Amino acid sequence: METAGECKYSCQTASDTLAWIHAIIDFITPYTLLIKAHVVNFFKDRLWENVDKEWIDCLRRESVENLLLIPSGVIQEHWPTSLKVFILKLQSMVLHRERADIQRILPSMQMTSLNSVLAQGMNLKKKHEVEILSAVVSSIANSVRAHTIIDVGAGQGYLAQVLSFQYHHSVVAIDACSHHGSVTNERAERIKKYYAAQMRKSASGVRDLEGPKTITSRVLSTDILKNLTEMSLRGDDDDQLSRDKNHADNGKLYCPKYANGRASLVLAGLHACGDLSVTMLKTFLECKEVKAVVSIGCCYNLLSEERFSDAGSQCGYPMSHALRSTGSWLGKRARDLACQSAERWRSLEMDAGIHNFELHTFRAAFQVVLSKYYPELMMNTPSIGRKGKALRRRHQRRAVEPERHLNEITSSLATEPAGSETDGILGPALEIQALPCQASFNERARCEQTKFDDGYSLFKNFCESGLEHLGIRPSHNIDFQEIWKEAEPFADLVGPYWTLRAALGPLLETLILLDRLLFLQEQGSVLETYLVPIFDPSLSPRNMAIIAKKIGMDLES
């Protein structure tokens, strides 16, 4: 077993970043069919035929554990040389994701653990993210002497409240959901009561406690965010905030002046979804009051995209002038793939990995049903919801039953325990590997039939549930068994195919993030920019923060 080494590229300068981007584009171009395929069409379009036959024949015999490591760049010695070169070369261009020494970039940063009151309602992942990001944003805000921090896409206000109560910043929390604004305000009141009681106990006197101001608005453009940002400078007048918010929502530009004619704002976003992260970066450049931005993006599948865009385009990809001028284009499937996390694949247990592949197999075979019997539905990709939980419950029930799937047939043979790879589970580990070589032909045939019957039963249930979700009563004319009979011999190719695609996900995410960084670097020496992993990727895989400050200008308050 061998693991890919460190990334061999740099993004210290715009020219470095552009060279890295070009290397990625050159690498992925030959794999366009793999990247832009939709796994639901695996059987219908025989997608495995688009992959090197030597690779797919090798990986179909690989263990589930080793397949799950492919997106992390782990290769096996016995693999074809071309496959090993593909994975190692790919990994050499992926951004390094291990958490960086943030203190090196922000030497004045002081991180404080969250107390139980501020952390209430947060899961481990959220607490980890908020604890680190709040310290980073506070340090940046202090360095530019910010009057206010704007939390964009604030959700339930966890980041905004920590910045407000623990780091004592003036904060405005913007979110599209009015319920989130209400939750933020209610939670802030409870936190205020706690801190007021603490101050009374310490006899230090009760000082004014200001929680974050909340604004409910859908940030659909740079103009709207600029207006929301600029109106936050008006101070504590909630009625005025509400009136200004109406102007902002209508896209009417209005630039209020701060009391002394100067202002300093910071934009912050924890997993601001899709184009929202892009809008933050553009607003940072266009609004002179915004002195810094800290952005951690997510949901690349929701990015808008244009093949040829002008300089004023609001599209989410590409952002940089260099990529816009080349007509760079990813497409929906590539952006979906960019959301794949190598860390999440690596952390899957074997059973969970098998279940994952099982679901993809059923969904792809179901696509054949739709194509053959309901072609009118194929005009749009039908969505049947998440069927995984129901199937997982069925599988768990089967796993605790007596080993009827094999024991009835091979009671005299040494078999694996129930719940193992041999327990009739559909996926890359379909092989009845526990049968000794001296088993008779009839015994093997009966095992194969049992395996087929178990898979077919689950597949039929999946199809009936999917049709019900689509509002269709299954027709008696549908030959589920025949479709499963045609798909089942290739079911063990789904895992290898999917993990090869998933290996390209971190590289596509790297391309999207480098484009955003290059967009800022193209502005020249007036900005100080960083692209740095600030979270533990095993807890928070979307851990790359873009940090940028305007320099060489008067930041005095």
Secondary structure by P-SEA (a helix, b strand, c coil): cccccccccccccaaaaaaaaaaaaaaaccccccccccccccccccccccccaaaaaaaaaccaaaaaacccccccccccaaaaaaaaaaaaacccccccccccccccbbbbcccccccccccaaaaaaaaaaaaaaaaaaaaacccbbbbccccccaaaaaaccccccbbbbbbccaaaaaaaaaaaaaaaaaaaaaaaaacccccccccbbbbbcccccaaaaaaaaaaccccccaaaaaaaaaaaaacbbbbbbcccccbbbbbbbcccccaaaaaaaaaaaacccccbbbbbbcccccbbbbccccccccccccccaaaaaacccccaaaaaaaaccaaaaaaccaaaaaaaaaaaaaaaaaaaaaaaccccccccccccccaaaaaaaaaaaaaaccccccccccccccccccccccccccccccccccccccccaaaaaaaaaaaaaaaaaaaaaaaaaaaaaaccccccccaaaaaaaaccccccaaaaaaaaaaaaaaaaaaaaaaaaaaaaaaccccbbbbbccccccccccccbbbbbbbccccccc
